[in-house]
């Protein structure tokens, strides 16, 4: 058994660490049974699917939030009211907003896993999904899609109005927290920075889980994974799904040969990200009548299997292309504008999104050597860790 090796960033005379030593020890003592994080991430993602069917002990509401940022003049926010063990109504509690990873939905399994820990801590939870998820896209944003600066502004506005709705009903204790995963973590860092200069809504902690450090390199790193495994990416979805079962049921743990690693990369890159990128791009094309996606069946199928992030930026998200390599595309451009004590980060040093990018010296970041991109999700100790940091 191989224990996770921990890298702690501890410096400066005023070194704050909001992830406590007790929380860090949960990770330190957890058994990471994989010598290769690509395989470990695929295995973890597979077994984490159980959270999709998790029945949370909450009252689920869909609240229309007035905003001109969507075609119908409102955004439908997913609010989970925590009634507690007694089921009592009207209880003021802390409120935590969750921003999902790229293409993610407001109440996906990933969100439910995080929400479960927050609910056990006594919070009300609002699942915001991700601006590039189908929930948001089907509401037809009026702002330019994938302009992440505008996304952060719009979602901060949604948070403010949702918090106001909860306040008016005596459901908020006044403490507001924000949790973001992956691309949602990047957006959450931006939202926190914008909020610090605006209303100061986020009075509690902002938690970033596996955020990309720089948007431009992160997207190019994802394309690099796709290019490395393009021969496997041409396979039908059912082939990728079938091979993924091998990594779910009997994953190679100690020794991983090059072929096995290539398959794990392909499942991660294509099955985990690229297919959703293509499907959501087809949705954008349909909703806005762009007519850029091939309509002939075979050409459309080929396009879907070979579509890349660079093609998406070139043909569908040119503002993203302009922003991602600007200072706005750097996470710490935003985080350096807020009090370090109000943000906590958990990430892996071998996250492929941040490949060859060095983490800056900040005491609020708890970094581990292994785990890939948010690849500890299915480990029991990770649930314990989440509960401890909230």
Secondary structure in CASP SS format (residue, H / E / C, confidence):
PFRMAT SS
TARGET T0000
AUTHOR 0000-0000-0000
METHOD secondary structure of the structure
MODEL  1
X C 1.00
X E 1.00
X E 1.00
X C 1.00
X C 1.00
X E 1.00
X E 1.00
X E 1.00
X C 1.00
X C 1.00
X C 1.00
X C 1.00
X C 1.00
X C 1.00
X C 1.00
X C 1.00
X C 1.00
X C 1.00
X C 1.00
X C 1.00
X H 1.00
X H 1.00
X H 1.00
X H 1.00
X H 1.00
X H 1.00
X H 1.00
X H 1.00
X C 1.00
X C 1.00
X E 1.00
X E 1.00
X C 1.00
X C 1.00
X C 1.00
X C 1.00
X H 1.00
X H 1.00
X H 1.00
X H 1.00
X H 1.00
X H 1.00
X H 1.00
X H 1.00
X H 1.00
X H 1.00
X H 1.00
X H 1.00
X H 1.00
X H 1.00
X H 1.00
X H 1.00
X H 1.00
X C 1.00
X C 1.00
X C 1.00
X C 1.00
X E 1.00
X E 1.00
X E 1.00
X E 1.00
X E 1.00
X E 1.00
X E 1.00
X E 1.00
X E 1.00
X C 1.00
X C 1.00
X C 1.00
X E 1.00
X C 1.00
X C 1.00
X C 1.00
X E 1.00
X E 1.00
X E 1.00
X E 1.00
X E 1.00
X E 1.00
X E 1.00
X E 1.00
X E 1.00
X C 1.00
X C 1.00
X C 1.00
X C 1.00
X C 1.00
X C 1.00
X C 1.00
X C 1.00
X C 1.00
X C 1.00
X E 1.00
X E 1.00
X E 1.00
X E 1.00
X E 1.00
X E 1.00
X E 1.00
X C 1.00
X C 1.00
X C 1.00
X C 1.00
X C 1.00
X C 1.00
X C 1.00
X C 1.00
X C 1.00
X H 1.00
X H 1.00
X H 1.00
X H 1.00
X H 1.00
X H 1.00
X H 1.00
X H 1.00
X H 1.00
X H 1.00
X H 1.00
X H 1.00
X C 1.00
X C 1.00
X C 1.00
X E 1.00
X E 1.00
X E 1.00
X E 1.00
X E 1.00
X E 1.00
X C 1.00
X C 1.00
X C 1.00
X C 1.00
X H 1.00
X H 1.00
X H 1.00
X H 1.00
X C 1.00
X C 1.00
X C 1.00
X E 1.00
X C 1.00
X C 1.00
X C 1.00
X C 1.00
X C 1.00
X C 1.00
X H 1.00
X H 1.00
X H 1.00
X H 1.00
X H 1.00
X H 1.00
X H 1.00
X H 1.00
X H 1.00
X H 1.00
X H 1.00
X H 1.00
X H 1.00
X H 1.00
X H 1.00
X H 1.00
X H 1.00
X H 1.00
X H 1.00
X H 1.00
X H 1.00
X C 1.00
X C 1.00
X C 1.00
X E 1.00
X E 1.00
X E 1.00
X E 1.00
X E 1.00
X E 1.00
X E 1.00
X E 1.00
X E 1.00
X E 1.00
X C 1.00
X H 1.00
X H 1.00
X H 1.00
X H 1.00
X H 1.00
X H 1.00
X H 1.00
X H 1.00
X H 1.00
X H 1.00
X H 1.00
X H 1.00
X H 1.00
X H 1.00
X C 1.00
X C 1.00
X C 1.00
X C 1.00
X C 1.00
X C 1.00
X C 1.00
X C 1.00
X C 1.00
X E 1.00
X E 1.00
X E 1.00
X E 1.00
X C 1.00
X C 1.00
X C 1.00
X C 1.00
X E 1.00
X H 1.00
X H 1.00
X H 1.00
X H 1.00
X H 1.00
X H 1.00
X H 1.00
X H 1.00
X H 1.00
X H 1.00
X H 1.00
X H 1.00
X H 1.00
X H 1.00
X C 1.00
X H 1.00
X H 1.00
X H 1.00
X H 1.00
X C 1.00
X C 1.00
X C 1.00
X H 1.00
X H 1.00
X H 1.00
X H 1.00
X H 1.00
X H 1.00
X H 1.00
X H 1.00
X H 1.00
X H 1.00
X H 1.00
X H 1.00
X H 1.00
X C 1.00
X C 1.00
X C 1.00
X C 1.00
X C 1.00
X C 1.00
X C 1.00
X C 1.00
X H 1.00
X H 1.00
X H 1.00
X H 1.00
X H 1.00
X H 1.00
X H 1.00
X H 1.00
X H 1.00
X H 1.00
X H 1.00
X H 1.00
X H 1.00
X H 1.00
X H 1.00
X H 1.00
X H 1.00
X H 1.00
X H 1.00
X H 1.00
X H 1.00
X H 1.00
X H 1.00
X H 1.00
X H 1.00
X H 1.00
X H 1.00
X H 1.00
X H 1.00
X H 1.00
X C 1.00
X C 1.00
X C 1.00
X C 1.00
X C 1.00
X C 1.00
X C 1.00
X C 1.00
X C 1.00
X H 1.00
X H 1.00
X H 1.00
X H 1.00
X H 1.00
X H 1.00
X H 1.00
X H 1.00
X H 1.00
X H 1.00
X C 1.00
X C 1.00
X H 1.00
X H 1.00
X H 1.00
X H 1.00
X H 1.00
X H 1.00
X H 1.00
X H 1.00
X C 1.00
X H 1.00
X H 1.00
X H 1.00
X H 1.00
X H 1.00
X H 1.00
X C 1.00
X C 1.00
X C 1.00
X H 1.00
X H 1.00
X H 1.00
X E 1.00
X H 1.00
X H 1.00
X H 1.00
X H 1.00
X H 1.00
X C 1.00
X C 1.00
X C 1.00
X C 1.00
X H 1.00
X H 1.00
X H 1.00
X E 1.00
X E 1.00
X E 1.00
X E 1.00
X E 1.00
X E 1.00
X C 1.00
X C 1.00
X C 1.00
X H 1.00
X H 1.00
X H 1.00
X C 1.00
X C 1.00
X C 1.00
X C 1.00
X C 1.00
X C 1.00
X C 1.00
X C 1.00
X C 1.00
X C 1.00
X E 1.00
X E 1.00
X E 1.00
X E 1.00
X C 1.00
X C 1.00
X C 1.00
X C 1.00
X C 1.00
X C 1.00
X C 1.00
X C 1.00
X C 1.00
X C 1.00
X C 1.00
X H 1.00
X H 1.00
X H 1.00
X H 1.00
X H 1.00
X H 1.00
X H 1.00
X H 1.00
X H 1.00
X H 1.00
X C 1.00
END
